[in-house]
Every structure is written in structure tokens, then in C-alpha cells.
């Protein structure tokens, strides 16, 4: 049985016109706001009470990997991420991220990953820079593989393929989890082979689904201190009036 566990975050997309009003209301409540302009997933740390992701964060450390933001419906907007629901005007809907005990029985084999990437939705949706990593990225992933004790040989080309297939399974899913008779997509690789999970956590990719199960990418393990290979449930949550 799939259960929701302790960790929770509530996320709210806002536009620049709302920023000063919302910041003022947060200050009135005596809450601490942390601005994030470099690594979007960092606001998912438990230690950050309320974080605000500014658009420039999507062009910083993970620039290629988070480039999907710039071709999405969320482009230009800011994202607030809090440890609790924010009782503020126009915040009737939130993206709720919570810890889950879900674990897939298996990950798809290589051939099925390739077929996922043939999806028309994926091919049309991917940003121009997505398939062009710079040499420094290979070095970063090599260090992460060494640090986290991967038990398979380092193959950057294969890693990039899994990154793409994983995003494709939220754009045009072929692999689902069934919960209470409903099907939801999920991450189809472990943390070491997953990229830019922030895109699914924050509903930039897969926003046609009310719920999805997302494993933190290795960057989110490193920068947000999320548990490696541990799935989180992402759902659209309406606050009660």
C-alpha cells in the first residue's frame, strides 16, 4: 500500500506583480523568506521555512538541465516553496510534495528507454540546448558517481539517454503506478541516473497529471539533501475554504 510519510513542501507559482505584496504579508507573519537565484531545488531543504525561486535560477548552475522552464507555461514566474500551507490571498491551489513509500518493481531496460524518447510530445517539447551538454557537466557527473558509490561503470552517453527517457515518461507516459484505481506517472530511473527532478517537483513537466511520483535527481540529493532513490508524491492540492 502506498503511504504518505512525514516530509512536506507546499509550492505556489506567482507573478512579479504579486511579489512585493506577498513578501510584505510574509514579513507581517514573522516568517523567514530565503531567496534562491542559483539552484532551484535548494529550496526543498527542510531547513528552509519559505524559499523563493527567481527566474534567473533556471539559467544558473543547471542552465541546460533546467532549460525546460524557459519553454514552459511557467516562464517568467516565481515560485514560493514553504514547509506549510500559506494562508495568503489567491493561494487556493498549491503543488504539494510529500514523502512516499513507493518503490518500483523494476526500471525499464535500455530498449524501452529509447522508445520513450521517440515520443512526439518529448521531441517537440525538449529545448534546443537539451541535447548539447558542455564538457564540464561530464566531470560533474563523474564526481557524483564516485562520491555516491555507483556500482555500474560511468557511461555519460547512457546517463543522458536515461535523463531524456525519464522526462519523456512525464510528457507522454508509458509507465504508471496505480493508486486507488487511478494511474499516475513516475520516475523510471534511480537518483544517479535522473536529471533536473525540479521540473517534475514544481510541475513544469507533467502538469497534465494531478499526481506523479518523483525520485530526487542526484543534484537534489546533493543540494536539497533529499534522500537518494526515495520517491516523493507530487500533487495539486486545493486548500479548504
matplotlib code that plots the C-alpha trace (Angstrom):
import matplotlib.pyplot as plt

x = [0.0, 1.4, 1.6, 2.4, 5.1, 6.5, 8.3, 6.1, 6.5, 3.9, 4.7, 3.0, 3.7, 3.3, 4.0, 6.3, 3.3, 2.3, 5.9, 6.0, 2.5, 3.2, 6.7, 5.0, 2.4, 5.1, 7.1, 3.9, 3.6, 7.2, 8.3, 11.8, 12.0, 15.1, 15.8, 17.1, 18.8, 21.2, 19.9, 16.1, 16.0, 17.8, 14.5, 13.4, 15.7, 13.8, 15.7, 14.3, 11.0, 9.9, 12.0, 11.5, 12.9, 13.6, 13.7, 17.5, 17.9, 16.8, 19.8, 22.5, 24.2, 21.8, 21.3, 21.0, 19.2, 16.6, 16.2, 12.7, 11.5, 12.1, 9.8, 7.1, 3.8, 5.6, 8.3, 8.8, 7.0, 8.5, 7.9, 7.4, 8.2, 7.1, 7.1, 3.5, 0.4, 0.5, -2.8, -2.5, -4.9, -5.1, -3.2, -6.1, -4.0, -0.6, 1.7, 2.1, 5.3, 5.2, 7.4, 6.2, 7.0, 6.6, 9.3, 9.0, 9.5, 11.9, 13.3, 12.7, 15.5, 17.6, 15.4, 12.3, 14.1, 14.9, 11.3, 10.2, 12.4, 10.7, 7.5, 6.3, 5.5, 9.0, 10.7, 8.6, 8.9, 12.6, 14.5, 17.2, 20.1, 18.9, 20.9, 24.1, 25.8, 29.1, 32.3, 32.1, 28.9, 30.5, 33.1, 30.4, 28.5, 31.7, 32.4, 28.9, 29.2, 32.5, 31.0, 27.8, 29.4, 27.8, 28.0, 27.9, 30.6, 30.3, 28.8, 27.8, 26.1, 23.9, 23.2, 22.0, 19.7, 18.1, 17.7, 15.7, 13.6, 12.7, 11.4, 9.6, 7.7, 6.1, 5.3, 3.9, 4.0, 4.2, 5.0, 2.4, 1.7, -1.9, -3.3, -6.9, -7.7, -6.1, -2.8, 0.0, 3.4, 6.7, 10.4, 11.9, 15.5, 17.4, 18.8, 22.2, 20.5, 17.9, 18.3, 16.5, 13.8, 12.9, 11.0, 8.6, 8.6, 7.5, 5.0, 6.9, 6.9, 3.9, 1.4, -1.3, -1.3, -2.9, -0.4, 3.1, 5.8, 9.2, 12.7, 15.2, 17.9, 21.4, 21.6, 18.6, 20.3, 23.4, 21.9, 18.5, 19.6, 16.7, 17.0, 18.6, 16.3, 13.4, 10.2, 8.1, 4.5, 3.7, 0.1, -2.1, -3.6, -6.5, -6.7, -10.0, -12.0]
y = [0.0, 3.4, 5.8, 9.4, 10.0, 13.0, 15.4, 18.0, 21.1, 23.5, 25.3, 28.3, 29.9, 33.7, 36.6, 39.6, 41.9, 39.9, 39.7, 42.8, 42.3, 38.7, 39.5, 42.1, 39.7, 37.1, 39.6, 40.6, 37.0, 37.0, 34.3, 34.0, 34.2, 32.8, 34.0, 31.4, 32.7, 29.8, 26.3, 25.8, 22.6, 24.1, 25.5, 21.9, 21.6, 21.0, 23.8, 26.5, 27.7, 29.6, 29.8, 32.0, 30.8, 33.7, 33.2, 33.7, 30.5, 28.5, 29.9, 29.4, 26.2, 23.8, 26.0, 23.3, 20.8, 23.3, 25.0, 23.4, 26.2, 28.8, 26.9, 26.2, 27.9, 28.9, 31.1, 34.4, 33.4, 33.0, 30.0, 30.1, 26.8, 26.5, 23.9, 24.5, 25.8, 29.6, 31.3, 34.2, 35.6, 33.8, 30.8, 28.5, 25.9, 24.5, 21.9, 19.6, 17.5, 14.7, 11.8, 8.4, 4.7, 3.9, 1.9, 0.4, -3.3, -2.6, 0.1, -0.2, -1.8, 0.2, -0.6, 0.7, 3.9, 4.5, 4.1, 6.6, 9.2, 8.6, 10.2, 13.2, 15.1, 14.7, 15.5, 18.7, 19.7, 19.5, 22.8, 23.3, 23.1, 20.0, 17.6, 19.7, 19.3, 21.0, 19.1, 20.4, 18.5, 15.2, 15.9, 16.9, 13.6, 11.6, 13.2, 12.4, 8.8, 8.5, 10.2, 8.1, 4.8, 3.8, 0.1, 0.4, 1.8, 5.5, 6.0, 9.6, 8.9, 6.3, 8.7, 11.4, 8.9, 8.0, 11.7, 12.1, 9.0, 9.9, 13.4, 11.7, 9.5, 12.5, 14.2, 11.1, 8.3, 4.6, 3.6, 4.2, 3.5, 2.6, 4.2, 3.8, 2.7, 5.8, 5.8, 8.3, 8.5, 8.0, 8.5, 5.5, 5.6, 5.9, 9.2, 8.8, 8.4, 11.1, 14.8, 18.0, 16.5, 20.0, 20.2, 17.4, 18.5, 22.0, 20.9, 22.4, 18.9, 16.6, 19.3, 17.5, 15.0, 15.7, 13.4, 12.0, 10.1, 11.7, 10.5, 13.2, 13.6, 13.4, 17.2, 17.4, 14.8, 16.9, 20.4, 19.9, 17.0, 14.8, 11.1, 9.2, 6.9, 7.8, 8.7, 11.8, 12.3, 15.5, 16.5, 19.5, 20.4, 22.7, 24.4, 24.1, 27.3]
z = [0.0, -1.0, 2.0, 2.5, 5.2, 7.1, 4.7, 3.1, 1.0, -0.5, -3.7, -5.2, -8.6, -8.6, -11.0, -10.4, -9.8, -6.7, -5.3, -3.0, -1.6, -0.8, 0.7, 2.9, 4.2, 4.9, 6.9, 8.9, 9.9, 11.1, 8.7, 7.2, 3.4, 1.6, -1.9, -4.4, -7.6, -8.5, -7.7, -7.8, -5.9, -2.9, -1.5, -0.9, 2.1, 5.3, 7.0, 4.6, 6.0, 2.9, -0.2, -3.3, -6.7, -9.0, -12.8, -13.1, -11.0, -14.1, -16.0, -13.4, -12.2, -14.0, -17.0, -19.7, -17.4, -16.3, -19.7, -19.9, -17.7, -20.5, -22.9, -20.4, -19.3, -16.1, -17.8, -16.1, -12.9, -9.5, -7.2, -3.4, -1.6, 2.1, 4.9, 5.5, 3.6, 3.2, 4.1, 1.7, -0.9, -4.2, -2.8, -3.2, -5.1, -4.3, -5.5, -2.5, -2.3, 0.3, 1.2, -0.1, 0.4, -3.3, -4.9, -8.5, -9.0, -11.8, -14.1, -17.9, -19.9, -22.4, -25.4, -23.7, -22.6, -26.3, -27.3, -24.7, -26.4, -29.7, -28.3, -30.4, -27.2, -25.9, -29.3, -29.7, -26.1, -25.5, -25.5, -28.2, -25.7, -24.0, -26.2, -26.0, -22.6, -22.1, -21.1, -17.6, -17.0, -17.7, -15.0, -12.5, -13.0, -12.8, -9.4, -8.2, -9.4, -7.4, -4.4, -4.2, -4.9, -8.1, -8.8, -12.6, -14.9, -15.7, -19.1, -19.7, -23.0, -21.3, -18.4, -20.8, -22.5, -19.2, -18.3, -21.5, -21.2, -17.6, -18.7, -21.6, -19.1, -17.7, -21.0, -22.7, -20.0, -20.7, -17.1, -14.4, -10.7, -9.9, -6.7, -5.7, -9.3, -10.9, -12.9, -12.3, -14.0, -12.0, -12.4, -14.2, -13.0, -9.7, -8.4, -10.1, -13.5, -13.1, -14.1, -13.1, -11.0, -10.0, -13.3, -12.1, -8.5, -9.4, -12.2, -15.1, -16.7, -16.3, -15.4, -17.2, -14.3, -10.9, -9.2, -10.0, -8.1, -8.5, -7.4, -6.5, -9.1, -7.8, -7.8, -5.5, -3.3, -3.2, -2.9, -1.3, 1.0, -0.3, 0.3, -2.5, -4.5, -2.3, -4.2, -3.3, -4.2, -6.2, -6.4, -7.0, -3.6, -3.1, 0.3, 2.1, 2.2]

ax = plt.figure().add_subplot(projection="3d")
ax.plot(x, y, z, "-o")
ax.set_aspect("equal")
plt.show()
